[in-house]
Amino acid sequence: MRIEEIPIQAIRRPLFRQNDQAKVAALMHSIQAVGLQEPIDVLEVEGQYYGFSGCHRYEACSRLGHETIRCRVRKAPRSVLKMHLA
């Protein structure tokens, strides 16, 4: 596992999740003040990045116009991706 900045547009979010907009707004304020403290988790499968957690942090950074987001990256085979999608 490694930590790196990944372009937000390069992260696929295959599962829809309705975020709590008050939480997103609070995170936006916090990120503007002190930066993103906790990276989001992504799977790297065959060179593609997939995000399944950190939905509020992802949306907050996106809405703030950040081009990249700090990620905890775990390489995985397609079989692991399929388990996340099941």
C-alpha positions as CSV (number, residue, x, y, z in Angstrom):
1,M,0.0,0.0,0.0
2,R,1.2,3.5,-0.8
3,I,0.0,7.1,-0.3
4,E,0.0,9.4,-3.3
5,E,-1.8,12.3,-4.9
6,I,-4.1,11.1,-7.7
7,P,-6.1,13.3,-10.1
8,I,-9.7,13.4,-8.9
9,Q,-10.9,12.9,-12.5
10,A,-8.9,9.6,-12.7
11,I,-10.8,8.0,-9.8
12,R,-13.9,6.0,-10.8
13,R,-16.7,5.9,-8.2
14,P,-18.8,2.9,-9.5
15,L,-21.3,2.8,-6.6
16,F,-23.7,5.8,-6.1
17,R,-23.9,7.1,-2.6
18,Q,-26.1,10.0,-1.4
19,N,-23.8,12.2,0.7
20,D,-24.9,14.2,3.8
21,Q,-24.5,17.8,2.4
22,A,-24.0,19.3,5.9
23,K,-21.1,16.9,6.4
24,V,-19.6,17.8,3.0
25,A,-19.9,21.5,3.8
26,A,-18.2,21.0,7.2
27,L,-15.4,19.0,5.5
28,M,-15.0,21.7,2.9
29,H,-14.5,24.3,5.6
30,S,-12.0,22.0,7.4
31,I,-10.1,21.2,4.2
32,Q,-9.8,24.9,3.4
33,A,-8.5,25.6,6.9
34,V,-6.1,22.7,7.5
35,G,-6.0,20.6,4.4
36,L,-7.2,17.0,3.9
37,Q,-6.0,15.1,7.0
38,E,-7.1,11.5,6.1
39,P,-6.5,10.1,2.6
40,I,-9.3,8.3,0.9
41,D,-8.8,4.6,0.0
42,V,-8.7,3.5,-3.6
43,L,-8.1,0.2,-5.4
44,E,-5.7,0.2,-8.3
45,V,-6.8,-2.4,-10.8
46,E,-5.0,-2.8,-14.1
47,G,-3.9,0.9,-13.9
48,Q,-7.4,2.2,-13.1
49,Y,-8.3,3.7,-9.8
50,Y,-11.6,2.9,-8.0
51,G,-13.0,4.6,-4.9
52,F,-15.5,3.0,-2.6
53,S,-15.0,4.9,0.6
54,G,-14.2,8.5,1.5
55,C,-17.3,9.7,-0.4
56,H,-17.7,12.9,1.7
57,R,-14.0,13.8,1.5
58,Y,-14.0,13.1,-2.3
59,E,-17.0,15.3,-2.9
60,A,-15.6,18.1,-0.6
61,C,-12.3,18.2,-2.5
62,S,-14.1,18.0,-5.9
63,R,-16.4,21.0,-4.9
64,L,-13.4,22.9,-3.7
65,G,-11.9,22.6,-7.2
66,H,-8.9,20.4,-6.2
67,E,-7.3,18.7,-9.1
68,T,-5.8,15.9,-7.0
69,I,-6.6,14.1,-3.8
70,R,-4.4,12.2,-1.4
71,C,-5.1,8.5,-1.6
72,R,-4.1,5.3,0.2
73,V,-3.6,3.1,-2.9
74,R,-3.9,-0.7,-2.8
75,K,-3.2,-2.7,-5.9
76,A,-5.7,-5.5,-6.4
77,P,-6.7,-8.0,-9.1
78,R,-10.0,-7.7,-11.0
79,S,-11.5,-10.4,-8.7
80,V,-11.2,-8.1,-5.7
81,L,-12.9,-5.3,-7.7
82,K,-15.7,-7.6,-8.6
83,M,-16.2,-8.4,-4.9
84,H,-16.6,-4.7,-4.1
85,L,-19.2,-4.4,-6.9
86,A,-21.2,-7.4,-5.8
